[in-house]
Amino acid sequence: MNLIRNYRNWRRYMETVSELRQLSNRELSDLGISRGDIPYVARKSS
């Protein structure tokens, strides 16, 4: 079960990173996120 949970967390992380990378710098700024913060924000959301 741990393997399945880890895989789901990884997929959620990758989806979040992908969605955030599609946003413009302006949209990220409106959210209070810089482009360099994307991996950190995605990890916290998983």
LUMTIZA-733711 format. One record per residue (C-alpha): residue number from 1; y, x negated, z; residue in one letter. Coordinates in nm, 2 decimals, m for minus. Each point is the difference from the previous one (the first is absolute). Example, Ala and Ser with C-alpha at 12.3 -4.5 7.8 and 13.67 -1.06 7.14 Angstrom:
% LUMTIZA-733711
R   pos       c2       c1       c3   code
R     1    m0.45    m1.23     0.78      a
R     2     0.34    m0.14    m0.07      s
END
This chain:
% LUMTIZA-733711
R   pos       c2       c1       c3   code
R     1     0.00     0.00     0.00      m
R     2     0.24    m0.29     0.07      n
R     3    m0.04    m0.11    m0.36      l
R     4     0.10     0.34    m0.13      i
R     5     0.30     0.02     0.23      r
R     6     0.11    m0.35    m0.10      n
R     7    m0.03     0.09    m0.37      y
R     8     0.21     0.32     0.05      r
R     9     0.26    m0.19     0.19      n
R    10     0.02    m0.26    m0.28      w
R    11     0.03     0.28    m0.27      r
R    12     0.28     0.17     0.20      r
R    13     0.18    m0.33     0.03      y
R    14    m0.03    m0.08    m0.37      m
R    15     0.12     0.35    m0.10      e
R    16     0.30    m0.03     0.23      t
R    17     0.09    m0.34    m0.14      v
R    18    m0.04     0.13    m0.35      s
R    19     0.22     0.30     0.07      e
R    20     0.27    m0.20     0.17      l
R    21     0.01    m0.26    m0.28      r
R    22     0.08     0.27    m0.25      q
R    23     0.32     0.09     0.18      l
R    24     0.33    m0.15    m0.10      s
R    25     0.18    m0.24     0.23      n
R    26     0.25     0.28     0.06      r
R    27    m0.27     0.24     0.11      e
R    28    m0.16    m0.26     0.23      l
R    29     0.34    m0.07     0.15      s
R    30     0.05     0.37     0.07      d
R    31    m0.32    m0.01     0.19      l
R    32     0.11    m0.32     0.19      g
R    33    m0.27    m0.21    m0.17      i
R    34     0.05    m0.32    m0.19      s
R    35    m0.24    m0.11    m0.27      r
R    36    m0.13    m0.28     0.22      g
R    37    m0.09     0.25     0.27      d
R    38    m0.23     0.21    m0.21      i
R    39    m0.33    m0.17     0.12      p
R    40     0.11     0.03     0.36      y
R    41     0.10     0.37    m0.03      v
R    42    m0.33     0.08    m0.19      a
R    43    m0.20    m0.17     0.28      r
R    44     0.17     0.20     0.27      k
R    45    m0.06     0.33    m0.19      s
R    46    m0.38    m0.06    m0.03      s
END
